[in-house]
Amino acid sequence: MRLMRRHNPQLREDGFQLLLLHAGEHLDDLIEEFEQEQNQGLRCWLLELIAEAQSPNALSVPAAELDNQDISLRDWAVRGLQRLNSHEARTLLWQARANGTIPEDEHPPRQTRPKN
């Protein structure tokens, strides 16, 4: 986290990449940092890292951000739930689309072309 708070953009990116490799090991710390962080850019990065942990314990964080007025955070919440790709995550996304919290076309699931 110290690197991600530096003024040097390359050091910030290095810090993010370092945590990305170990997000699952530090999930509780990442969630705690997210809840306390005031910087919008760092909150987006933390939300991405939390989703990258791909843990059921991460579900509540992006779920809580689905109705956030900050479009960037809401966008990362949607991406995070898509990344988790669990039944619960897909249900939350479906409900958010159904009640208008997120637009129907916001980040539709990627379609892959079948191999012939």
C-alpha angles and dihedrals in degrees: 000000000000091000092049089057095053122113092231108091093211092054090049091052091046090053091050093049091048092053091043090065091053104030094124092053092053101036096125091049091048091051091049091049091048092052092051100038118107099182109097095210093051091046089056091049092047091050089052091049092049091054091046088061085071092207127143085229088067095060098090095058100059089035090060091051097053092094095040113134089221102093094204093055092044090050092052090046090056092047090047093053090047089051091051088052095185125144089254093049093049090048091052091050092048091050092048091052093044094052094043097248089126124020119258092244096045106121101334113199113276113258115218121205113238114246115243 
